[in-house]
Amino acid sequence: MDQSYVGLNSTFDYLTKEPESIIANREVSMLGVWSVSSCKSGYGVRNLRDNSLETYWQSDGVQPHWVAVEYPKKTNIRKIGIYMDYLQDESYTPSKITILSGYTFLDLKVETELDLYEPKGWRFVELFDEDHNYIRAFILQIKITNNHQSGRDTHLRQVKIYAPIAESNVPKAIGEFTDPNYLKYNYIK
């Protein structure tokens, strides 16, 4: 099986757990308002955000299905992490996902399209524009257009959204101070 997939303006990694590189990012999922196209009773947005790989969002109705996050201000988005499990969900597992972003639901544009084959684990998609800058948007939408085995409803187990951590000139540790005025505070008394 191919270990990576490159889509439009993105890189897509096949991983079974969150990589160490996620530490260099900041999760911004909780800053937005989440919505879904539909859900079965008891299988809503809460299950996408509960940090449990045993629960899942399940759509209800005709495709395409979608999950959207609306931010109160324009937000930098670096990566999206989606956890899927074909072994448990079979025909409920997405086989084609489109990721869109924009300022409103009326002007969403396609950032990338992903073709999946029996995914198991975390799938991380790094998003950037034509100039290789991270995208900035008010709305991010994950649209499921096809499922494996022509399934109708969809299961997604977890979704996380990451922003780049802004670089700062502030030293990260006390030992990094070099100014003599700060060095006197270098020791814990």
MDAnalysis code that builds the backbone (N, CA, C; Angstrom):
import MDAnalysis as mda
import numpy as np

u = mda.Universe.empty(567, n_residues=189, atom_resindex=np.repeat(np.arange(189), 3), trajectory=True)
u.add_TopologyAttr("name", ["N", "CA", "C"] * 189)
u.add_TopologyAttr("resid", np.arange(1, 190))
u.add_TopologyAttr("resname", ["MET", "ASP", "GLN", "SER", "TYR", "VAL", "GLY", "LEU", "ASN", "SER", "THR", "PHE", "ASP", "TYR", "LEU", "THR", "LYS", "GLU", "PRO", "GLU", "SER", "ILE", "ILE", "ALA", "ASN", "ARG", "GLU", "VAL", "SER", "MET", "LEU", "GLY", "VAL", "TRP", "SER", "VAL", "SER", "SER", "CYS", "LYS", "SER", "GLY", "TYR", "GLY", "VAL", "ARG", "ASN", "LEU", "ARG", "ASP", "ASN", "SER", "LEU", "GLU", "THR", "TYR", "TRP", "GLN", "SER", "ASP", "GLY", "VAL", "GLN", "PRO", "HIS", "TRP", "VAL", "ALA", "VAL", "GLU", "TYR", "PRO", "LYS", "LYS", "THR", "ASN", "ILE", "ARG", "LYS", "ILE", "GLY", "ILE", "TYR", "MET", "ASP", "TYR", "LEU", "GLN", "ASP", "GLU", "SER", "TYR", "THR", "PRO", "SER", "LYS", "ILE", "THR", "ILE", "LEU", "SER", "GLY", "TYR", "THR", "PHE", "LEU", "ASP", "LEU", "LYS", "VAL", "GLU", "THR", "GLU", "LEU", "ASP", "LEU", "TYR", "GLU", "PRO", "LYS", "GLY", "TRP", "ARG", "PHE", "VAL", "GLU", "LEU", "PHE", "ASP", "GLU", "ASP", "HIS", "ASN", "TYR", "ILE", "ARG", "ALA", "PHE", "ILE", "LEU", "GLN", "ILE", "LYS", "ILE", "THR", "ASN", "ASN", "HIS", "GLN", "SER", "GLY", "ARG", "ASP", "THR", "HIS", "LEU", "ARG", "GLN", "VAL", "LYS", "ILE", "TYR", "ALA", "PRO", "ILE", "ALA", "GLU", "SER", "ASN", "VAL", "PRO", "LYS", "ALA", "ILE", "GLY", "GLU", "PHE", "THR", "ASP", "PRO", "ASN", "TYR", "LEU", "LYS", "TYR", "ASN", "TYR", "ILE", "LYS"])
u.atoms.positions = np.array([
    [0.846, -1.184, 0.000],
    [0.000, 0.000, 0.000],
    [0.886, 1.240, 0.000],
    [0.527, 2.239, -0.793],
    [1.253, 3.494, -0.867],
    [1.222, 4.180, 0.502],
    [2.348, 4.698, 0.944],
    [2.439, 5.296, 2.268],
    [2.053, 6.764, 2.316],
    [1.947, 7.411, 1.188],
    [1.493, 8.793, 1.224],
    [0.721, 9.108, -0.043],
    [-0.088, 10.131, 0.045],
    [-0.910, 10.548, -1.067],
    [-0.773, 12.044, -1.173],
    [-0.550, 12.540, -2.358],
    [-0.482, 13.983, -2.557],
    [-1.676, 14.402, -3.383],
    [-2.514, 15.259, -2.812],
    [-3.696, 15.751, -3.506],
    [-3.487, 17.195, -3.908],
    [-4.528, 17.839, -4.368],
    [-4.454, 19.247, -4.705],
    [-4.022, 20.038, -3.481],
    [-2.956, 20.765, -3.572],
    [-2.510, 21.669, -2.510],
    [-2.454, 21.023, -1.134],
    [-2.084, 19.760, -1.036],
    [-2.037, 19.133, 0.278],
    [-1.101, 17.939, 0.276],
    [-0.728, 17.524, 1.476],
    [-0.075, 16.239, 1.639],
    [-0.951, 15.434, 2.573],
    [-0.947, 14.135, 2.412],
    [-1.878, 13.274, 3.129],
    [-1.090, 12.094, 3.660],
    [-1.013, 11.932, 4.963],
    [-0.214, 10.889, 5.579],
    [-1.091, 9.778, 6.120],
    [-0.653, 8.524, 5.916],
    [-1.329, 7.362, 6.478],
    [-0.680, 7.048, 7.820],
    [-1.382, 7.276, 8.920],
    [-0.822, 7.061, 10.246],
    [-1.853, 6.396, 11.143],
    [-1.386, 5.588, 12.073],
    [-2.310, 4.960, 13.003],
    [-2.384, 5.708, 14.327],
    [-1.464, 6.621, 14.584],
    [-1.540, 7.455, 15.781],
    [-1.071, 8.853, 15.431],
    [-1.364, 9.797, 16.302],
    [-0.962, 11.166, 16.039],
    [0.559, 11.260, 16.062],
    [1.176, 11.883, 15.036],
    [2.635, 11.962, 14.988],
    [3.179, 12.980, 15.967],
    [4.467, 12.857, 16.258],
    [5.127, 13.803, 17.157],
    [5.098, 15.217, 16.582],
    [5.062, 15.344, 15.245],
    [5.070, 16.676, 14.630],
    [3.829, 17.484, 14.987],
    [2.767, 16.834, 15.463],
    [1.563, 17.556, 15.872],
    [1.874, 18.459, 17.066],
    [2.903, 18.106, 17.835],
    [3.286, 18.918, 18.987],
    [3.639, 20.336, 18.555],
    [4.191, 20.504, 17.340],
    [4.573, 21.823, 16.832],
    [3.363, 22.630, 16.382],
    [2.182, 22.055, 16.495],
    [0.944, 22.720, 16.100],
    [0.061, 22.917, 17.322],
    [-0.950, 23.730, 17.153],
    [-1.895, 23.985, 18.231],
    [-3.270, 23.587, 17.729],
    [-3.973, 22.775, 18.509],
    [-5.305, 22.357, 18.093],
    [-6.271, 23.521, 18.265],
    [-7.029, 23.813, 17.209],
    [-7.986, 24.923, 17.234],
    [-9.412, 24.431, 17.023],
    [-9.624, 23.137, 17.160],
    [-10.955, 22.560, 16.957],
    [-11.983, 23.164, 17.903],
    [-11.592, 23.374, 19.150],
    [-12.524, 23.828, 20.165],
    [-12.887, 25.306, 20.033],
    [-12.212, 26.046, 19.160],
    [-12.498, 27.467, 18.989],
    [-13.667, 27.725, 18.036],
    [-14.083, 26.700, 17.320],
    [-15.144, 26.859, 16.334],
    [-16.455, 26.240, 16.774],
    [-17.498, 26.551, 16.011],
    [-18.820, 25.979, 16.207],
    [-18.988, 24.874, 15.174],
    [-19.294, 23.662, 15.641],
    [-19.373, 22.487, 14.779],
    [-20.805, 22.239, 14.337],
    [-20.961, 21.788, 13.092],
    [-22.271, 21.385, 12.584],
    [-22.084, 20.220, 11.621],
    [-23.148, 19.456, 11.420],
    [-23.108, 18.312, 10.515],
    [-24.340, 18.363, 9.610],
    [-24.246, 17.691, 8.466],
    [-25.356, 17.679, 7.521],
    [-26.553, 16.936, 8.094],
    [-26.291, 15.870, 8.859],
    [-27.348, 15.074, 9.488],
    [-26.681, 14.134, 10.483],
    [-27.483, 13.513, 11.334],
    [-26.925, 12.506, 12.247],
    [-28.036, 11.616, 12.786],
    [-27.666, 10.388, 13.076],
    [-28.580, 9.473, 13.766],
    [-28.638, 9.921, 15.220],
    [-29.751, 9.702, 15.858],
    [-29.920, 10.077, 17.254],
    [-28.846, 9.415, 18.114],
    [-28.132, 10.228, 18.885],
    [-27.077, 9.724, 19.761],
    [-25.718, 9.596, 19.099],
    [-25.607, 9.959, 17.817],
    [-24.341, 9.835, 17.082],
    [-23.986, 11.152, 16.411],
    [-24.040, 12.240, 17.176],
    [-23.831, 13.575, 16.622],
    [-22.414, 14.103, 16.765],
    [-22.306, 15.420, 16.696],
    [-21.024, 16.121, 16.738],
    [-20.252, 15.798, 18.008],
    [-20.944, 15.650, 19.113],
    [-20.274, 15.362, 20.387],
    [-19.336, 14.164, 20.255],
    [-19.729, 13.160, 19.487],
    [-18.899, 11.960, 19.326],
    [-17.635, 12.224, 18.519],
    [-17.634, 13.249, 17.679],
    [-16.429, 13.611, 16.924],
    [-15.387, 14.273, 17.808],
    [-15.823, 14.856, 18.911],
    [-14.943, 15.692, 19.728],
    [-14.674, 15.124, 21.112],
    [-15.065, 13.877, 21.393],
    [-14.935, 13.336, 22.745],
    [-13.607, 12.631, 23.015],
    [-12.675, 12.652, 22.068],
    [-11.353, 12.012, 22.201],
    [-11.425, 10.507, 22.433],
    [-12.507, 9.876, 22.021],
    [-12.639, 8.427, 22.119],
    [-12.710, 7.841, 20.709],
    [-11.882, 6.839, 20.454],
    [-11.898, 6.187, 19.149],
    [-12.988, 5.123, 19.064],
    [-13.710, 4.925, 20.147],
    [-14.798, 3.943, 20.176],
    [-16.131, 4.547, 19.743],
    [-16.269, 5.870, 19.812],
    [-17.510, 6.531, 19.417],
    [-17.340, 7.127, 18.022],
    [-18.448, 7.505, 17.386],
    [-18.376, 8.060, 16.039],
    [-19.610, 8.886, 15.728],
    [-19.444, 9.803, 14.764],
    [-20.574, 10.508, 14.180],
    [-21.107, 9.615, 13.069],
    [-22.420, 9.477, 12.994],
    [-23.038, 8.730, 11.901],
    [-24.044, 9.624, 11.216],
    [-23.853, 9.800, 9.923],
    [-24.784, 10.608, 9.133],
    [-26.088, 9.845, 8.938],
    [-27.084, 10.555, 8.453],
    [-28.384, 9.940, 8.206],
    [-29.004, 10.624, 7.000],
    [-29.096, 9.929, 5.895],
    [-29.689, 10.521, 4.707],
    [-28.846, 10.294, 3.476],
    [-29.135, 11.078, 2.454],
    [-28.445, 10.914, 1.175],
    [-27.128, 11.681, 1.161],
    [-26.201, 11.202, 0.340],
    [-24.908, 11.868, 0.201],
    [-25.053, 13.069, -0.710],
    [-24.171, 14.050, -0.601],
    [-22.976, 14.063, 0.241],
    [-23.310, 14.429, 1.688],
    [-22.478, 13.919, 2.597],
    [-22.555, 14.261, 4.019],
    [-21.424, 15.228, 4.308],
    [-21.578, 16.049, 5.328],
    [-20.497, 16.967, 5.656],
    [-20.440, 17.286, 7.143],
    [-19.237, 17.689, 7.552],
    [-18.958, 18.213, 8.890],
    [-18.343, 19.584, 8.651],
    [-18.818, 20.601, 9.356],
    [-18.295, 21.951, 9.172],
    [-17.915, 22.550, 10.520],
    [-16.900, 23.408, 10.474],
    [-16.469, 24.162, 11.649],
    [-16.458, 25.634, 11.245],
    [-17.187, 26.457, 12.006],
    [-17.235, 27.896, 11.749],
    [-16.486, 28.605, 12.873],
    [-15.533, 29.448, 12.486],
    [-14.740, 30.201, 13.457],
    [-15.236, 31.643, 13.536],
    [-15.172, 32.267, 14.729],
    [-15.654, 33.644, 14.872],
    [-14.750, 34.661, 14.184],
    [-13.502, 34.282, 13.927],
    [-12.589, 35.158, 13.187],
    [-11.782, 34.297, 12.221],
    [-11.180, 34.942, 11.251],
    [-10.399, 34.212, 10.266],
    [-9.273, 33.475, 10.983],
    [-9.159, 32.183, 10.714],
    [-8.250, 31.314, 11.455],
    [-7.262, 30.647, 10.509],
    [-5.990, 30.609, 10.927],
    [-4.982, 29.858, 10.186],
    [-5.241, 28.374, 10.398],
    [-5.201, 27.612, 9.326],
    [-5.389, 26.171, 9.423],
    [-4.215, 25.499, 8.736],
    [-3.529, 24.645, 9.470],
    [-2.350, 23.967, 8.943],
    [-2.634, 22.514, 8.583],
    [-3.322, 21.794, 9.488],
    [-3.586, 20.374, 9.288],
    [-4.965, 20.013, 9.786],
    [-5.496, 18.955, 9.164],
    [-6.724, 18.348, 9.648],
    [-6.403, 16.885, 9.905],
    [-6.834, 16.383, 11.048],
    [-6.682, 14.971, 11.368],
    [-8.050, 14.319, 11.417],
    [-8.212, 13.213, 10.684],
    [-9.486, 12.486, 10.652],
    [-9.189, 11.039, 11.004],
    [-9.906, 10.494, 11.973],
    [-9.723, 9.093, 12.348],
    [-10.870, 8.274, 11.781],
    [-10.507, 7.261, 10.974],
    [-11.490, 6.343, 10.378],
    [-11.018, 4.919, 10.635],
    [-11.952, 3.969, 10.634],
    [-11.600, 2.573, 10.880],
    [-12.437, 1.658, 9.991],
    [-11.868, 1.279, 8.848],
    [-12.584, 0.432, 7.895],
    [-12.905, -0.937, 8.486],
    [-12.031, -1.476, 9.335],
    [-12.259, -2.805, 9.897],
    [-13.523, -2.856, 10.755],
    [-13.840, -1.762, 11.436],
    [-15.044, -1.721, 12.262],
    [-16.268, -1.183, 11.511],
    [-16.043, -0.260, 10.585],
    [-17.169, 0.465, 9.982],
    [-17.531, 0.024, 8.567],
    [-16.678, -0.698, 7.900],
    [-16.884, -1.232, 6.551],
    [-17.573, -0.242, 5.612],
    [-18.811, -0.497, 5.216],
    [-19.472, 0.327, 4.197],
    [-19.781, 1.746, 4.687],
    [-19.623, 2.005, 5.975],
    [-19.818, 3.350, 6.513],
    [-18.549, 4.197, 6.381],
    [-17.452, 3.606, 5.941],
    [-16.160, 4.292, 5.857],
    [-16.069, 5.100, 4.558],
    [-15.683, 6.374, 4.646],
    [-15.553, 7.193, 3.438],
    [-14.490, 6.648, 2.482],
    [-14.778, 6.747, 1.181],
    [-13.775, 6.413, 0.171],
    [-13.355, 7.657, -0.612],
    [-14.137, 8.730, -0.526],
    [-13.777, 9.991, -1.170],
    [-14.211, 11.145, -0.278],
    [-13.236, 11.990, 0.058],
    [-13.481, 13.155, 0.911],
    [-12.988, 14.396, 0.180],
    [-13.771, 15.470, 0.253],
    [-13.371, 16.768, -0.276],
    [-13.299, 17.733, 0.896],
    [-12.207, 18.489, 0.983],
    [-12.060, 19.483, 2.042],
    [-12.179, 20.857, 1.402],
    [-13.082, 21.665, 1.968],
    [-13.362, 22.994, 1.438],
    [-13.148, 24.034, 2.521],
    [-12.890, 25.275, 2.115],
    [-12.772, 26.369, 3.081],
    [-13.301, 27.640, 2.436],
    [-13.611, 28.634, 3.279],
    [-14.090, 29.902, 2.759],
    [-14.495, 30.853, 3.864],
    [-15.134, 31.928, 3.445],
    [-15.591, 32.952, 4.382],
    [-17.021, 32.693, 4.825],
    [-17.842, 32.122, 3.919],
    [-19.217, 31.759, 4.224],
    [-19.508, 30.421, 3.555],
    [-20.664, 29.842, 3.852],
    [-21.048, 28.596, 3.197],
    [-21.283, 28.802, 1.696],
    [-21.513, 30.050, 1.292],
    [-21.809, 30.338, -0.113],
    [-20.561, 30.448, -0.986],
    [-19.391, 30.633, -0.389],
    [-18.183, 30.807, -1.203],
    [-17.110, 29.756, -0.910],
    [-17.516, 28.584, -0.456],
    [-16.540, 27.536, -0.162],
    [-15.808, 27.107, -1.428],
    [-14.492, 26.941, -1.306],
    [-13.707, 26.460, -2.447],
    [-12.987, 25.183, -2.051],
    [-12.752, 24.347, -3.019],
    [-12.105, 23.058, -2.781],
    [-10.625, 23.289, -2.476],
    [-10.180, 22.754, -1.339],
    [-8.761, 22.795, -0.983],
    [-8.061, 21.524, -1.439],
    [-8.717, 20.384, -1.253],
    [-8.137, 19.120, -1.683],
    [-9.218, 18.050, -1.761],
    [-8.942, 17.035, -2.556],
    [-9.821, 15.865, -2.658],
    [-8.983, 14.640, -2.357],
    [-9.520, 13.744, -1.540],
    [-8.788, 12.560, -1.107],
    [-9.522, 11.300, -1.512],
    [-8.818, 10.381, -2.132],
    [-9.351, 9.059, -2.434],
    [-8.765, 8.097, -1.414],
    [-9.611, 7.386, -0.701],
    [-9.175, 6.517, 0.387],
    [-9.442, 5.057, 0.031],
    [-8.545, 4.191, 0.482],
    [-8.766, 2.768, 0.306],
    [-8.656, 2.088, 1.663],
    [-9.777, 1.666, 2.215],
    [-9.858, 0.967, 3.487],
    [-8.994, 1.613, 4.583],
    [-9.232, 2.874, 4.895],
    [-8.400, 3.561, 5.891],
    [-8.599, 3.024, 7.304],
    [-7.522, 2.934, 8.037],
    [-7.554, 2.545, 9.456],
    [-6.571, 3.436, 10.186],
    [-7.060, 4.313, 11.024],
    [-6.192, 5.185, 11.811],
    [-6.362, 6.651, 11.439],
    [-5.437, 7.433, 11.950],
    [-5.444, 8.874, 11.700],
    [-4.974, 9.156, 10.290],
    [-5.642, 10.060, 9.628],
    [-5.227, 10.578, 8.331],
    [-5.043, 12.074, 8.507],
    [-3.823, 12.549, 8.290],
    [-3.525, 13.968, 8.455],
    [-3.341, 14.609, 7.094],
    [-4.028, 15.711, 6.899],
    [-3.971, 16.448, 5.645],
    [-3.421, 17.834, 5.950],
    [-2.287, 18.154, 5.355],
    [-1.715, 19.486, 5.515],
    [-2.254, 20.358, 4.394],
    [-2.794, 21.512, 4.735],
    [-3.448, 22.385, 3.760],
    [-2.627, 23.649, 3.527],
    [-2.462, 23.992, 2.264],
    [-1.794, 25.239, 1.917],
    [-2.297, 25.732, 0.577],
    [-2.129, 27.043, 0.349],
    [-2.626, 27.641, -0.888],
    [-1.579, 27.538, -2.007],
    [-1.855, 28.212, -3.130],
    [-0.962, 28.154, -4.286],
    [0.438, 28.676, -3.969],
    [0.543, 29.615, -3.023],
    [1.835, 30.201, -2.640],
    [2.497, 29.434, -1.499],
    [1.973, 28.272, -1.171],
    [2.470, 27.420, -0.089],
    [2.379, 28.079, 1.283],
    [1.360, 28.920, 1.459],
    [1.032, 29.467, 2.776],
    [-0.122, 28.652, 3.329],
    [-0.225, 28.573, 4.649],
    [-1.349, 27.870, 5.243],
    [-2.622, 28.627, 4.955],
    [-3.724, 27.899, 4.855],
    [-4.978, 28.570, 4.510],
    [-5.507, 29.350, 5.710],
    [-6.281, 30.390, 5.414],
    [-6.961, 31.198, 6.419],
    [-8.427, 31.206, 6.036],
    [-9.287, 30.858, 6.990],
    [-10.706, 30.750, 6.659],
    [-11.574, 30.951, 7.892],
    [-12.824, 31.294, 7.637],
    [-13.838, 31.335, 8.684],
    [-14.535, 29.987, 8.803],
    [-14.633, 29.275, 7.674],
    [-15.343, 27.993, 7.649],
    [-14.469, 26.931, 7.005],
    [-14.462, 25.770, 7.634],
    [-13.794, 24.596, 7.081],
    [-14.838, 23.499, 6.993],
    [-14.925, 22.853, 5.837],
    [-15.920, 21.798, 5.652],
    [-15.248, 20.529, 5.145],
    [-15.611, 19.408, 5.756],
    [-15.168, 18.089, 5.314],
    [-16.393, 17.430, 4.693],
    [-16.351, 17.207, 3.380],
    [-17.503, 16.659, 2.663],
    [-17.187, 15.228, 2.230],
    [-18.056, 14.299, 2.606],
    [-17.914, 12.894, 2.226],
    [-18.825, 12.671, 1.024],
    [-18.223, 12.351, -0.129],
    [-19.010, 12.182, -1.351],
    [-19.236, 10.721, -1.711],
    [-18.383, 9.812, -1.243],
    [-18.553, 8.379, -1.511],
    [-18.090, 7.573, -0.311],
    [-18.698, 6.405, -0.140],
    [-18.286, 5.454, 0.895],
    [-17.838, 4.160, 0.232],
    [-17.116, 3.355, 0.981],
    [-16.747, 2.025, 0.509],
    [-18.009, 1.186, 0.310],
    [-17.964, 0.258, -0.611],
    [-19.066, -0.678, -0.897],
    [-20.390, 0.048, -1.170],
    [-20.299, 1.262, -1.695],
    [-21.477, 2.086, -2.009],
    [-22.374, 2.329, -0.800],
    [-21.778, 2.413, 0.385],
    [-22.547, 2.686, 1.601],
    [-23.231, 4.034, 1.537],
    [-24.346, 4.137, 2.238],
    [-25.140, 5.363, 2.209],
    [-24.740, 6.329, 3.329],
    [-24.706, 5.848, 4.571],
    [-24.354, 6.692, 5.707],
    [-22.855, 6.574, 6.000],
    [-22.353, 7.528, 6.778],
    [-20.918, 7.642, 7.034],
    [-20.619, 7.588, 8.521],
    [-19.465, 7.012, 8.869],
    [-18.908, 7.083, 10.221],
    [-17.578, 7.834, 10.153],
    [-17.417, 8.842, 10.997],
    [-16.117, 9.456, 11.285],
    [-15.949, 9.355, 12.787],
    [-14.784, 8.889, 13.233],
    [-14.591, 8.647, 14.664],
    [-14.028, 9.858, 15.404],
    [-13.140, 10.611, 14.805],
    [-12.590, 11.813, 15.419],
    [-12.164, 12.767, 14.322],
    [-12.242, 14.061, 14.601],
    [-11.716, 15.094, 13.709],
    [-11.014, 16.123, 14.577],
    [-9.787, 16.486, 14.179],
    [-9.031, 17.526, 14.875],
    [-8.471, 18.490, 13.846],
    [-8.450, 19.760, 14.206],
    [-7.948, 20.803, 13.317],
    [-6.805, 21.514, 14.026],
    [-5.709, 21.729, 13.291],
    [-4.496, 22.303, 13.867],
    [-4.096, 23.578, 13.143],
    [-3.568, 24.522, 13.913],
    [-3.024, 25.766, 13.379],
    [-1.534, 25.791, 13.676],
    [-0.768, 26.508, 12.853],
    [0.663, 26.622, 13.154],
    [0.865, 27.476, 14.400],
    [1.874, 27.136, 15.158],
    [2.215, 27.947, 16.326],
    [3.045, 29.116, 15.832],
    [2.622, 30.322, 16.163],
    [3.342, 31.517, 15.724],
    [4.691, 31.575, 16.418],
    [5.712, 31.871, 15.634],
    [7.045, 32.023, 16.203],
    [7.088, 33.300, 17.029],
    [7.850, 33.262, 18.087],
    [7.933, 34.397, 18.991],
    [9.392, 34.674, 19.325],
    [9.686, 35.918, 19.635],
    [11.042, 36.287, 20.047],
    [11.255, 36.085, 21.537],
    [10.222, 35.684, 22.251],
    [10.330, 35.463, 23.680],
    [11.076, 34.148, 23.912],
    [12.093, 34.139, 24.764],
    [12.820, 32.893, 25.036],
    [11.884, 31.822, 25.580],
    [12.138, 30.564, 25.216],
    [11.270, 29.463, 25.609],
    [11.635, 28.900, 26.982],
    [12.831, 29.146, 27.441],
    [13.251, 28.632, 28.744],
    [14.145, 29.660, 29.411],
    [14.206, 29.598, 30.715],
    [15.007, 30.568, 31.457],
    [16.460, 30.525, 31.018],
    [16.975, 29.363, 30.703],
    [18.369, 29.219, 30.300],
    [18.703, 29.923, 29.006],
    [17.716, 30.392, 28.266],
    [17.964, 31.053, 26.995],
    [18.151, 32.563, 27.144],
    [17.944, 33.113, 28.341],
    [18.162, 34.542, 28.544],
    [19.655, 34.841, 28.463],
    [19.992, 35.903, 27.732],
    [21.406, 36.284, 27.626],
    [21.650, 37.694, 28.143],
    [20.619, 38.485, 28.274],
    [20.769, 39.842, 28.776],
    [21.131, 39.783, 30.261],
    [22.162, 40.533, 30.685],
    [22.574, 40.496, 32.111],
    [21.453, 40.873, 33.074],
    [20.536, 41.754, 32.655],
    [19.431, 42.142, 33.529],
    [18.496, 40.969, 33.811],
    [18.426, 40.009, 32.897],
    [17.570, 38.838, 33.081],
    [18.319, 37.665, 33.697],
    [19.631, 37.643, 33.507],
    [20.410, 36.506, 34.008],
    [20.346, 36.378, 35.526],
    [20.146, 37.493, 36.233],
    [20.071, 37.413, 37.688],
    [18.852, 36.630, 38.154],
    [17.860, 36.424, 37.263],
    [16.677, 35.645, 37.595],
    [16.765, 34.203, 37.062],
    [17.952, 33.804, 36.659],
    [18.175, 32.506, 36.041],
    [18.133, 31.346, 37.038],
    [18.195, 31.649, 38.330],
    [18.251, 30.594, 39.341],
    [16.989, 30.598, 40.193],
    [16.566, 29.440, 40.570],
    [15.415, 29.305, 41.450],
    [15.926, 29.322, 42.868],
    [15.348, 30.161, 43.715],
    [15.809, 30.278, 45.099],
    [14.971, 29.431, 46.007],
])
